[in-house]
Amino acid sequence: MATKYGKSVGKKVAKVMREEKAGTLKSGRSGKKVTNPKQAIAIALSEARKEGKKVPPPKKSAKKAAAKKATKKTATKKTATKKTASKKTASKKTASKKTAARKGTARKTSARKSSTRKSPARKKSAAK
């Protein structure tokens, strides 16, 4: 069975690890100092891939695979719930209109009752 990595890749990783231990290894875009050995190895392998060395493609992480499955499930659920959600919102709107109408009529009737009931002092002044 053939090896997965070429000899030059091993040399590249060793060089990068020495840089990381010395504190001179910087990450690509931000230029921050690399302190994690795993990150240093990942940098070495990605550089070797760019140079065309014998390196297998990067593994897909379990988190990313799980996230993809989750997004597919939620996408199908969202389309099903959108239809029912529109019905629910319509019923909520009509219910709120009904309660508003009830409140308005309750205010009107209480105002009428208070205006028809006159206090005894008012009746006496009206009689004079």
N, C-alpha and C positions, 0 to 999 in steps of 0.2 A: 504494500500500500504506500502510495506517495505521500510525502509530507505536505501539509497545508500551506506552510510559509516557506519562502525562499531564505537562503543564507544571508543575503544582503539585508533582509527585513530584520533579522536578529541583530545585526550590527547597528542598524538604524535605531532599534528599540534601546539597545545598550547605551548608545550615544545620548539619546533623549533622556534616559533615566539618570545618567551622570549629570546632565544639565539641570534636571529637576532637583537632584540632591544638592547641587551647588547653589541652587536658587536663581539660576539665570534663564530658566525656561519660561517663556511668555506664551500666553494663549493668543490665538490668531487675531480676532477682530478687536477685542478690547485692549489687548496688550497687558493684561493683568498677569501677575506672577502665578505660576502653577505650583500648587503645594500637594496635590493629590496624585499618588503614583498611578492610579488607574487612569486618571485623565492624561497623564504623561504618556502612557502606553497607547491610549486612544489617539493622541496627537501623532505619535510615531507611525501607527498603522495607517492613519489617514494620509499622512505625507507619503508613505510608501505606495499607497494606492494611486495617488496623483502621479507619482513617478513611473507607474506601470509595473511595479514589482509583483511577485507572486503572493497575493494576500486574498483570502476569501472575502466576499462581501460582508458588510456589517450585519450583525444579528438584529432582528427586530425585537425590541424589548416587550415583555409581557404586558407592561402597562399600556403601551401604545396599541397593542393588539386588542386588549380589553376595552380601551377607549373607543376604538373603531367599531367594535361590536355594539357597544352601548349607544353610540350615535346612530347606528342603523336602526336599533330597536326604538329609540325615542323618535326618530323621524317617522316611522310607521305609526306609532301611537299618536303623534301630533296630528297627522292627517285625519285619523279617526275621531279624535277629540274636537277638532275644529268644527265639524259638522254638528255635533251635539252641543258644543259651547254656544253656537249661534242661536240655537233653540232656547237654551237656558237664559241667555241674555235678553231675548225677546220676552220671555215670560216674566223675568225680573222687572223689565221696564213697565209692563202692563200692571204688575202688582204694585209698583211704586206709584203709578198714576192713580190707582184705586185708593191707596192709603192717603195720598195727597188730597183727593176729592173728599174723602171722609173727614179729614181734618178740617178742610175748608168749610164744609157744611156744619160741622160741630161748632165752629167758631161763630158762624152766622146765627145758628139757633140760640147759642148762649147769649149773643148780643141782643137778640130779639126779646128773650126772656127778661134780661136785665132792664131793657127799656120799658117793657110793659109793667113791671113791678115798680110802683112808686112808693117812696118812703112816706110814713104818716105826716111828717113835717111838710112835705111838698103838697100833700093833699090839703092841709089846713091853709097854706099860703095861697093855693089855687082857689079855695072857696071864698076867701076874703076878697 
